[in-house]
């Protein structure tokens, strides 16, 4: 680097100028070469490129449209099936409740007070009204006593109609009398004021239910009094000795479903519903092979002359199908089938292949027109653009040269000053300070400011290290204390109940961090009832641990008040939701064991499936029904189910940290490996069962980091006579 007057030859200033000059020459050379060859090459490339682009675009578009159609049909059809199936499920629940209540009333009629009942009254049209209908020739006095018994269901019927939005529900005695709630009581009165007879025992739904001996859903028929298309859900009710008490039932009107299916034809697609007999019962009006006829004349689509359609219907009745191309006559359709589990029907969806291909053909025509217009415009404007580009290039080169000389001087001067200040730094003077000469408003200023910050931070570094070290020690001490507190809150005494011989129970929790969000609990609500809880809070660490403690306390408080498992979950959810600003939630499995009988009442709020082992058998997963997690939404109702434990039976519950334990290859431990670990020694004690599972998890995970809490609980029910058996001589 040499100096010549005010110019530093070989320095940054000259290098910047040289770089700009070389760049300008290269840009000029490339521009000239491009202008010469552009027009010659572009004409040939345009034609070939357009042809390839058109072929690629149409092919890609067609493939994308096929994929979109398949994806949309798959998602929409499954959603429609779920929504439709929920309608039938709600009616089934209502009918089941009426049947259960009627069975309890008629099983022991002597202990039931006789309630008043009414005949049809037209003044109640348009509102839910409960009345009694008689078949022709039946005397009221012949069934007056039974009617007084089942009339106790009046409030239940009204409540069910309101809760599930149904228009009617009824219960028919074998003698021919029917207790019915509906909104058209006037329809059951003749013009002369006499009552319309109703022989319910000869109706198709009554005969079909009694013949099947279980709940049934009839074919779609027109309602006896309203003329609306409907499906009837019917349930025969029997006494303990097998005597038929009657049949409970409700109509499911299909008006809304028919309107929804009619709307599906607007976009080239359409839906249809096939019942368990293969008959098309709901479909767009007069739409091809989705034509609805009377049930006596309807064809079984499973045996259709169109084999692809028949195969689709048969497969859809077994489970959800993929989207297939189905040929019906000269037409082809994309079609899919999804089963409706509650009623045993199938929802079919179809989309015309011709309509699916129309956008691609239109795209091809539009693209060719646009390309022709673009070529013409390009040729007319290319010449004028070339002249303008030459002028712009010359002006740009001159401006770049002037700017290079000016900016090089502006950049180098403050850099030289920075270099001198840095050279004067020493061990006793480590601080580089900001000056006005460095405030250039660009990277040079940022460089100087960075040097100033670094030197200032160096002075404070040792003090900062001391403070950070002390803070880490304090946090570590607090986390250790939190771990001890959390561990102390969980059951940790072994054996848990040394004076009880009718059961053995133990649990364990290994948090992924210092504290965890999982917890288990077990305690005696009274001498004959053992409450067991397994829960998993969303998240990890201190927030999850705090939320866990709150949930544990609330759950135990509700249980000690003698609440049922479903009521415990409901009350806990009501306590947590109003103040759950962190929007956390907890999955809970809770069971209440009656020790004298072995009856286990359970409820599941979104938790893992429990595992049971029958005496002399193997551990088996019990897939119970899940309700919504606690803390997610107010007003949730939880369901219960019962299990009868035999002496020697075991229960194993756990959190998702067990099946989701992951090794270094990111493989999950899985439920299957967990079951293998349990059944490796199914007769082991509860403590050994937990050790066997933990050993299997550790052998699978090896040195991989634990990402989630591992929490397990095992109960062995020995029965109320366990102590007596233990004391007998060998």
C-alpha positions in Angstrom: 0.0 0.0 0.0 1.5 3.3 -1.1 0.5 7.0 -0.8 0.5 9.4 -3.6 -0.5 12.9 -2.3 -4.1 12.2 -0.9 -4.6 9.0 -2.7 -3.7 5.7 -1.1 -2.7 3.3 -3.8 -3.6 -0.3 -2.9 -5.9 0.8 -0.1 -9.6 0.3 0.4 -10.4 3.5 -1.5 -8.6 2.4 -4.7 -10.0 -1.1 -4.4 -13.6 0.2 -4.2 -13.0 2.3 -7.4 -11.4 -0.6 -9.2 -14.2 -3.0 -8.2 -16.8 -0.6 -9.5 -15.0 -0.1 -12.8 -14.6 -3.8 -13.4 -18.2 -4.4 -12.5 -19.3 -1.7 -15.0 -17.3 -3.3 -17.8 -18.6 -6.7 -17.1 -22.2 -5.5 -17.0 -21.7 -3.6 -20.3 -20.2 -6.7 -22.0 -22.9 -9.0 -20.8 -25.6 -6.5 -21.8 -24.3 -6.2 -25.3 -23.9 -9.9 -25.8 -27.4 -10.5 -24.4 -29.0 -7.9 -26.7 -27.3 -9.5 -29.8 -28.4 -13.0 -29.1 -31.7 -12.4 -27.4 -33.9 -11.9 -30.4 -32.4 -14.8 -32.3 -32.8 -17.3 -29.5 -36.1 -16.1 -28.0 -38.2 -16.8 -31.0 -37.2 -20.4 -31.2 -37.4 -21.0 -27.4 -40.8 -19.4 -27.1 -42.6 -21.9 -29.3 -41.0 -25.0 -27.8 -41.3 -23.6 -24.2 -45.0 -22.8 -24.6 -45.8 -26.2 -25.9 -43.9 -27.9 -23.0 -45.3 -25.5 -20.4 -48.9 -26.0 -21.7 -48.5 -29.8 -21.5 -46.9 -29.6 -18.0 -49.5 -27.1 -16.7 -52.5 -29.1 -17.9 -51.0 -32.3 -16.7 -50.1 -30.9 -13.3 -53.4 -29.1 -13.0 -55.3 -32.2 -13.8 -53.3 -34.2 -11.2 -53.8 -31.4 -8.7 -57.5 -31.3 -9.3 -57.8 -35.0 -9.0 -55.9 -34.8 -5.7 -58.1 -31.9 -4.5 -61.3 -33.7 -5.5 -60.1 -36.9 -3.7 -59.0 -35.0 -0.6 -62.2 -32.9 -0.4 -64.5 -35.9 -1.1 -62.7 -37.9 1.6 -62.9 -35.1 4.2 -66.4 -33.8 3.4 -67.9 -37.3 3.2 -66.5 -38.4 6.5 -67.6 -35.2 8.1 -71.2 -35.6 6.7 -71.2 -39.2 7.9 -70.2 -38.2 11.4 -72.8 -35.4 11.6 -75.5 -37.7 10.3 -74.6 -40.6 12.6 -74.7 -38.3 15.6 -78.4 -37.6 14.9 -79.1 -41.4 15.1 -76.9 -41.8 18.1 -78.8 -39.1 20.0 -82.2 -40.7 19.2 -80.8 -44.1 20.3 -79.7 -42.7 23.6 -83.2 -41.2 24.2 -84.9 -44.4 23.3 -82.6 -46.4 25.5 -83.3 -44.1 28.5 -87.1 -44.5 28.0 -86.7 -48.2 27.7 -84.5 -48.5 30.8 -86.9 -46.4 32.9 -89.9 -48.3 31.7 -88.2 -51.6 32.5 -87.5 -50.4 36.1 -91.1 -49.2 36.6 -92.8 -52.4 35.2 -90.4 -54.8 36.9 -91.7 -53.8 40.4 -95.0 -52.0 39.7 -96.3 -52.4 43.3 -93.7 -49.9 44.6 -94.6 -47.3 41.9 -97.2 -44.6 42.6 -99.9 -44.3 39.8 -99.6 -41.1 37.8 -102.3 -39.3 35.9 -102.4 -39.6 32.1 -104.3 -37.8 29.3 -106.0 -38.4 26.0 -105.1 -36.3 22.9 -105.9 -32.6 23.2 -105.9 -30.4 20.0 -105.3 -27.2 22.2 -101.7 -28.4 22.7 -100.8 -28.5 19.0 -97.4 -27.0 18.3 -96.0 -27.9 21.7 -94.7 -31.1 23.2 -97.7 -33.0 24.8 -97.8 -36.5 26.3 -101.0 -38.5 25.8 -102.2 -42.1 25.6 -103.3 -43.8 22.3 -105.3 -47.0 22.2 -105.6 -49.7 19.5 -109.2 -50.2 18.2 -111.3 -52.4 20.6 -109.0 -52.0 23.6 -110.7 -50.9 26.8 -109.1 -48.2 29.0 -109.8 -50.2 32.2 -107.9 -53.2 30.9 -104.6 -51.3 31.0 -105.5 -48.5 33.3 -103.1 -49.8 36.1 -100.2 -50.2 33.7 -100.7 -46.8 32.2 -100.6 -45.3 35.7 -97.2 -46.9 36.2 -95.6 -45.8 32.9 -97.2 -42.4 33.1 -94.4 -41.6 35.6 -92.2 -41.2 32.5 -94.1 -38.1 31.3 -91.5 -35.6 32.5 -88.6 -37.8 31.2 -90.1 -37.9 27.7 -90.6 -34.2 27.6 -87.0 -33.6 28.9 -85.5 -36.0 26.3 -87.5 -34.4 23.4 -86.2 -31.0 24.5 -82.6 -32.1 25.1 -82.2 -34.0 21.8 -84.4 -31.8 19.6 -86.7 -34.7 18.6 -90.4 -34.3 17.7 -91.7 -37.4 19.4 -90.9 -40.4 21.6 -93.2 -43.2 23.0 -93.6 -46.4 24.8 -96.1 -49.1 23.7 -97.5 -51.8 25.9 -98.1 -55.3 24.4 -101.8 -54.9 25.1 -101.9 -52.1 22.5 -101.8 -48.8 24.5 -99.1 -46.2 23.7 -97.8 -43.4 25.9 -96.5 -40.8 23.3 -95.0 -37.3 23.4 -95.3 -35.3 20.2 -96.2 -31.9 18.9 -99.3 -32.8 16.9 -101.9 -34.2 19.5 -104.7 -32.8 17.3 -103.8 -35.2 14.5 -105.1 -38.0 16.8 -108.6 -36.6 17.0 -111.3 -37.2 14.3 -113.5 -34.4 13.0 -116.4 -35.7 15.1 -114.3 -35.4 18.3 -113.6 -39.1 18.6 -110.0 -40.4 19.1 -108.1 -41.9 16.2 -107.2 -45.6 17.1 -103.5 -46.5 16.8 -102.6 -50.2 16.5 -98.9 -49.8 17.4 -98.4 -53.5 17.9 -99.0 -54.2 14.2 -96.6 -51.5 13.0 -93.5 -52.5 11.2 -91.1 -51.0 13.8 -92.8 -52.9 16.7 -92.7 -56.2 14.9 -89.2 -55.7 13.7 -87.9 -54.8 17.2 -89.6 -57.7 18.9 -88.4 -60.1 16.3 -84.8 -58.9 16.6 -84.9 -58.7 20.4 -82.7 -55.6 20.4 -82.7 -52.0 19.3 -83.3 -51.5 15.6 -83.5 -48.7 13.0 -86.2 -49.2 10.4 -86.1 -48.5 6.7 -87.1 -44.9 5.7 -90.9 -44.7 5.5 -93.5 -42.0 5.6 -94.8 -41.1 9.1 -98.3 -42.5 10.0 -99.8 -39.2 11.0 -97.5 -36.3 9.6 -96.7 -37.9 6.2 -93.0 -36.8 6.6 -90.2 -39.2 5.6 -88.6 -40.7 8.7 -86.7 -43.6 10.3 -87.9 -45.2 13.5 -85.6 -46.3 16.3 -87.3 -49.0 18.4 -86.1 -51.0 21.5 -88.0 -54.0 23.0 -88.0 -54.0 26.8 -88.0 -57.3 28.7 -88.3 -58.3 32.3 -85.8 -60.4 34.2 -87.9 -63.5 33.4 -88.0 -62.6 29.7 -91.5 -61.2 29.7 -92.0 -58.5 27.0 -92.9 -55.2 28.9 -93.3 -53.2 25.7 -91.4 -51.3 23.0 -89.8 -47.8 23.3 -89.4 -45.8 20.1 -88.8 -42.4 18.4 -89.0 -41.1 14.9 -86.0 -39.5 13.1 -87.3 -37.2 10.4 -85.0 -36.9 7.4 -86.2 -33.5 6.0 -82.9 -31.7 6.9 -80.8 -34.5 5.6 -82.7 -34.6 2.4 -82.3 -30.8 1.9 -78.5 -31.1 2.6 -78.2 -33.9 0.0 -80.2 -31.9 -2.6 -77.7 -29.0 -2.2 -74.8 -31.3 -3.0 -75.8 -31.4 -6.7 -75.0 -27.7 -7.2 -71.3 -28.2 -7.7 -71.3 -31.4 -9.8 -71.3 -33.8 -6.9 -74.0 -35.5 -5.0 -74.6 -37.7 -1.8 -76.8 -40.6 -1.1 -77.6 -42.8 1.9 -77.8 -46.6 1.7 -79.4 -48.6 4.5 -78.3 -52.0 5.9 -80.3 -53.8 3.2 -78.4 -52.1 0.4 -81.4 -49.9 -0.5 -80.9 -46.2 -1.5 -83.2 -44.3 1.0 -82.0 -40.7 0.6 -80.6 -39.2 -2.6 -81.0 -36.1 -4.9 -84.2 -36.1 -6.8 -84.0 -38.3 -9.9 -80.3 -38.3 -10.1 -78.9 -41.2 -12.0 -78.2 -44.4 -10.1 -78.9 -42.5 -6.8 -82.7 -42.9 -7.3 -84.9 -43.6 -4.3 -87.9 -46.0 -4.6 -90.3 -47.6 -2.2 -88.6 -50.1 0.2 -90.6 -52.9 -1.3 -89.4 -52.1 -4.8 -85.9 -50.8 -3.9 -82.9 -52.7 -5.5 -80.1 -54.0 -3.4 -77.1 -52.0 -4.7 -74.7 -54.7 -3.3 -76.0 -56.8 -6.2 -76.1 -54.0 -8.8 -75.4 -54.9 -12.5 -72.6 -52.3 -12.3 -70.0 -54.3 -10.5 -67.8 -51.3 -9.5 -70.8 -49.7 -7.8 -71.8 -53.0 -6.1 -68.2 -53.5 -4.8 -68.1 -49.9 -3.5 -71.4 -50.4 -1.5 -70.3 -53.8 -0.1 -66.9 -52.4 1.0 -68.4 -49.2 2.4 -70.6 -51.3 4.7 -67.5 -52.9 6.2 -65.6 -49.6 6.6 -64.5 -46.3 5.0 -63.4 -46.8 1.4 -60.9 -44.9 -0.7 -62.0 -42.7 -3.5 -62.6 -44.8 -6.6 -63.6 -44.3 -10.2 -67.0 -46.0 -10.7 -68.5 -46.5 -14.1 -72.3 -46.5 -14.3 -73.6 -47.0 -17.8 -71.8 -44.4 -20.0 -71.0 -42.1 -17.1 -68.0 -42.3 -14.8 -67.9 -40.9 -11.2 -65.3 -40.4 -8.5 -67.0 -42.1 -5.5 -66.4 -42.9 -1.8 -68.3 -44.6 0.9 -68.3 -44.0 4.7 -70.2 -46.1 7.2 -72.6 -44.6 9.8 -71.8 -46.8 12.8 -74.9 -46.2 15.0 -77.6 -47.0 12.5 -75.5 -49.4 10.3 -76.1 -47.3 7.1 -73.6 -46.0 4.6 -73.1 -42.5 3.1 -72.0 -42.5 -0.5 -70.6 -39.5 -2.4 -69.9 -39.1 -6.1 -68.5 -36.5 -8.4 -68.8 -36.6 -12.2 -65.5 -37.3 -13.9 -66.6 -35.1 -16.9 -67.2 -32.1 -14.6 -63.8 -32.6 -12.9 -62.0 -32.4 -16.3 -63.8 -29.3 -17.6 -61.5 -26.7 -15.7 -58.4 -28.3 -17.3 -59.8 -28.0 -20.8 -60.8 -24.4 -20.2 -57.4 -23.7 -18.8 -55.7 -25.0 -22.0 -57.8 -22.8 -24.3 -57.3 -19.7 -22.2 -53.5 -20.3 -21.9 -53.1 -20.6 -25.7 -55.0 -17.3 -26.3 -52.9 -15.5 -23.7 -49.6 -16.9 -25.1 -50.5 -15.7 -28.6 -51.3 -12.2 -27.3 -48.1 -12.1 -25.3 -45.9 -13.0 -28.3 -47.4 -10.3 -30.4 -47.0 -7.6 -27.7 -43.4 -8.7 -27.1 -42.4 -8.3 -30.7 -43.9 -4.8 -31.0 -42.3 -3.5 -27.9 -38.9 -5.2 -28.1 -37.3 -2.7 -30.5 -38.4 0.4 -28.5 -37.2 -1.2 -25.2 -33.7 -1.9 -26.7 -33.1 1.8 -27.4 -34.2 2.8 -23.9 -32.0 0.2 -22.3 -28.9 1.6 -24.1 -29.5 5.1 -22.8 -30.2 3.8 -19.2 -27.0 1.7 -19.3 -24.8 4.7 -20.2 -26.3 6.9 -17.6 -26.0 4.2 -15.0 -22.3 3.6 -15.7 -21.5 7.3 -15.2 -23.5 7.5 -12.0 -21.8 4.4 -10.6 -18.3 5.8 -11.4 -19.0 9.0 -9.6 -20.6 7.3 -6.6 -17.7 4.9 -6.3 -15.1 7.7 -6.0 -17.3 9.6 -3.5 -18.3 6.6 -1.3 -14.8 5.2 -1.1 -13.5 8.4 0.6 -16.4 8.5 3.0 -15.9 4.9 4.0 -12.2 4.9 4.5 -11.8 8.0 6.7 -13.7 6.7 9.8 -12.2 3.3 9.4 -8.7 4.7 9.7 -9.7 6.6 12.9 -11.1 3.4 14.4 -7.9 1.5 13.6 -5.8 4.1 15.5 -8.1 4.0 18.6 -8.0 0.2 18.7 -4.2 0.3 18.5 -4.0 2.4 21.6 -6.0 -0.1 23.7 -4.0 -1.9 26.5 -4.6 -4.3 29.4 -5.3 -1.3 31.7 -7.5 0.5 29.2 -9.9 -2.0 27.7 -12.7 0.4 26.9 -13.2 1.7 23.3 -15.5 4.7 23.4 -17.8 6.1 20.8 -16.9 9.4 19.0 -18.7 11.8 16.6 -16.3 10.8 13.8 -17.7 7.3 13.9 -21.4 8.3 13.5 -21.7 7.8 9.8 -25.1 6.3 9.8 -24.0 3.0 8.2 -22.1 -0.2 9.0 -19.0 1.8 10.1 -21.0 3.3 12.9 -22.4 -0.1 13.8 -18.8 -1.5 13.8 -17.6 1.3 16.1 -20.7 0.9 18.4 -20.0 -2.9 18.6 -16.4 -2.3 19.7 -17.6 0.2 22.3 -20.2 -2.3 23.6 -17.7 -5.2 23.7 -15.1 -3.2 25.7 -17.7 -2.0 28.1 -19.2 -5.4 28.6 -15.7 -6.9 29.3 -15.4 -4.6 32.3 -18.7 -5.9 33.7 -18.2 -9.5 32.8 -16.7 -10.8 36.0 -19.4 -9.2 38.1 -22.1 -10.6 35.8 -20.5 -14.1 36.1 -20.7 -13.9 39.9 -24.4 -12.8 39.9 -25.4 -15.5 37.3 -23.6 -18.2 39.3 -25.4 -17.2 42.5 -28.8 -17.1 40.7 -28.3 -20.6 39.3 -27.5 -22.0 42.7 -30.6 -20.4 44.2 -32.9 -21.8 41.4 -31.3 -25.2 41.7 -32.1 -25.2 45.5 -35.7 -24.1 44.9 -36.2 -26.8 42.2 -34.9 -29.5 44.5 -37.3 -28.3 47.2 -40.2 -28.3 44.7 -39.3 -31.9 43.7 -39.4 -33.0 47.4 -42.7 -31.2 48.0 -44.3 -32.8 44.9 -43.0 -36.3 45.8 -44.4 -35.9 49.3 -47.9 -35.0 48.0 -48.1 -38.3 46.1 -48.8 -41.6 47.9 -45.3 -42.9 48.8 -45.9 -45.3 51.7 -45.3 -49.0 50.9 -47.5 -50.9 51.6 -50.1 -48.2 51.2 -52.6 -49.7 53.5 -50.8 -52.3 55.7 -54.0 -53.2 57.7 -56.0 -54.0 54.6 -55.7 -57.5 53.1 -58.5 -57.3 50.6 -56.4 -55.3 48.0 -52.8 -54.3 47.2 -52.0 -51.1 45.4 -48.9 -49.1 44.5 -48.0 -46.3 42.1 -44.9 -44.5 40.8 -44.1 -41.2 39.0 -40.8 -40.3 37.4 -40.9 -36.7 36.1 -39.1 -35.7 32.9 -37.8 -32.5 34.6 -37.3 -31.6 38.2 -41.0 -31.4 38.7 -43.7 -32.9 36.5 -47.3 -32.6 35.4 -48.4 -36.2 35.9 -49.9 -37.5 39.1 -51.5 -40.5 40.6 -53.5 -40.9 43.8 -55.4 -43.5 45.8 -57.2 -43.1 49.1 -60.1 -44.7 51.1 -63.2 -42.5 50.9 -64.7 -44.7 53.5 -63.8 -48.2 54.8 -65.6 -49.8 51.8 -64.7 -47.5 48.9 -61.2 -47.0 47.4 -60.8 -44.0 45.0 -58.0 -44.3 42.3 -56.8 -41.4 40.1 -54.4 -41.3 37.2 -53.9 -37.9 35.5 -51.7 -36.0 33.0 -51.5 -32.2 32.9 -50.7 -30.5 29.6 -47.1 -29.2 29.5 -44.2 -29.9 31.8 -42.1 -28.2 34.5 -43.2 -25.8 37.2 -46.4 -24.5 35.6 -47.7 -28.1 35.0 -46.7 -29.1 38.6 -48.7 -26.1 40.1 -51.7 -27.0 37.9 -51.3 -30.6 39.0 -51.4 -29.8 42.7 -54.6 -27.7 42.2 -56.3 -30.5 40.3 -55.2 -33.2 42.8 -56.6 -31.3 45.7 -59.9 -30.5 43.9 -60.3 -34.2 42.8 -59.7 -35.5 46.3 -62.0 -33.0 47.9 -64.9 -34.0 45.5 -64.2 -37.7 46.1 -64.2 -37.3 49.9 -67.7 -35.7 49.6 -69.0 -39.1 48.3 -69.5 -38.0 44.7 -69.5 -40.5 41.8 -66.6 -40.5 39.3 -68.6 -38.6 36.7 -69.7 -36.0 39.2 -66.2 -35.7 40.5 -64.9 -34.9 37.0 -67.8 -32.5 36.4 -67.3 -30.6 39.7 -63.5 -30.4 39.1 -64.0 -29.1 35.6 -66.4 -26.4 37.0 -63.9 -25.4 39.6 -60.9 -25.1 37.1 -62.5 -23.6 34.0 -63.5 -20.1 35.3 -59.9 -19.3 36.5 -57.9 -21.2 33.8 -56.3 -18.2 32.2 -53.3 -20.3 31.2 -55.6 -22.5 29.2 -54.1 -25.7 30.6 -56.0 -28.9 30.8 -55.6 -32.4 32.4 -56.6 -35.9 31.2 -58.0 -38.0 34.1 -59.0 -41.6 34.6 -60.8 -42.1 37.9 -62.2 -45.3 39.4 -64.2 -45.9 42.6 -63.9 -49.5 43.9 -66.5 -51.0 46.2 -64.2 -53.3 48.2 -67.0 -55.5 49.6 -68.4 -56.4 46.1 -65.6 -55.7 43.6 -67.8 -53.3 41.7 -65.5 -50.7 40.0 -67.2 -47.5 38.7 -65.0 -45.5 36.3 -64.9 -42.3 34.2 -62.4 -41.3 31.6 -61.7 -37.6 30.7 -59.5 -38.1 27.6 -56.9 -40.3 29.3 -55.2 -43.5 28.1 -57.1 -46.8 28.1 -56.9 -48.9 31.3 -55.5 -52.5 31.4 -57.2 -55.3 33.2 -56.1 -58.9 34.0 -58.7 -61.5 34.9 -57.7 -64.2 37.4 -55.6 -66.8 35.6 -55.6 -64.7 32.4 -53.4 -62.1 30.7 -53.4 -58.3 30.8 -55.8 -56.9 28.2 -56.4 -53.3 27.1 -59.9 -52.1 27.8 -61.0 -49.5 25.3 -63.4 -47.4 27.3 -65.2 -44.3 26.0 -63.4 -41.0 26.4 -65.0 -37.7 27.4 -63.5 -34.2 27.0 -60.4 -33.4 29.1 -60.9 -31.4 32.3 -60.3 -27.7 32.0 -61.0 -27.4 28.3 -64.6 -26.1 28.3 -67.3 -25.4 30.9 -70.5 -27.4 31.1 -69.1 -30.8 30.1 -70.9 -33.9 31.2 -69.0 -37.0 31.9 -70.1 -40.6 31.5 -69.5 -43.6 33.8 -69.1 -47.3 33.2 -68.9 -50.2 35.6 -66.5 -53.2 35.8 -66.9 -56.2 38.1 -63.6 -57.2 39.6 -63.1 -60.8 40.7 -60.7 -61.8 43.5 -57.2 -62.0 42.0 -58.0 -59.5 39.2 -55.5 -56.7 38.5 -55.8 -53.1 37.1 -53.0 -51.2 35.5 -53.3 -47.5 34.6 -50.7 -45.2 33.2 -50.0 -41.9 31.5 -48.9 -41.4 27.8 -45.3 -41.1 28.9 -45.1 -44.9 29.0 -46.2 -45.8 25.4 -44.6 -42.6 24.0 -41.2 -43.2 25.5 -38.7 -42.7 22.7 -35.3 -44.2 21.9 -32.4 -42.6 20.1 -33.9 -43.6 16.7 -37.1 -41.6 17.5 -39.1 -44.9 17.8 -42.0 -45.0 20.3 -42.1 -47.7 23.0 -45.8 -48.2 22.1 -48.8 -49.9 23.7 -47.8 -53.3 22.2 -44.4 -53.4 23.9 -46.1 -52.2 27.2 -48.6 -55.1 27.0 -45.7 -57.5 26.3 -43.9 -56.2 29.4 -47.1 -56.7 31.5 -47.7 -60.2 30.2 -44.1 -61.3 30.6 -45.0 -62.1 34.2 -48.8 -61.5 34.6 -49.0 -63.1 38.1 -46.4 -60.7 39.6 -47.3 -58.5 42.5 -48.4 -54.9 41.8 -44.9 -53.6 42.8 -43.2 -56.1 40.5 -45.6 -55.2 37.7 -44.4 -51.6 37.8 -40.8 -52.7 38.0 -41.2 -55.0 34.9 -42.8 -52.2 32.8 -40.1 -49.6 33.9 -37.4 -52.1 33.1 -38.8 -52.7 29.7 -39.0 -49.0 29.0 -35.4 -48.4 30.2 -34.1 -51.3 28.0 -35.9 -49.8 25.0 -34.9 -46.1 25.6 -31.3 -46.8 26.7 -29.4 -43.5 26.9 -32.1 -41.4 25.1 -33.3 -38.3 27.0 -36.7 -38.8 28.8 -39.1 -36.3 27.2 -42.2 -37.0 29.3 -43.2 -38.0 32.8 -43.5 -41.8 33.4 -46.4 -42.5 35.8 -48.0 -45.9 36.6 -50.4 -47.4 39.1 -51.3 -51.1 39.7 -54.1 -52.6 41.8 -54.7 -56.2 42.8 -58.2 -56.9 44.1 -58.0 -59.9 46.5 -61.7 -59.8 47.6 -63.4 -59.3 51.0 -62.5 -62.9 52.1 -58.8 -62.5 51.4 -57.8 -62.2 55.1 -59.8 -65.4 56.0 -58.1 -67.3 53.3 -54.7 -66.2 54.3 -55.2 -67.4 57.9 -56.3 -70.9 57.0 -53.6 -73.6 57.5 -51.8 -74.9 54.5 
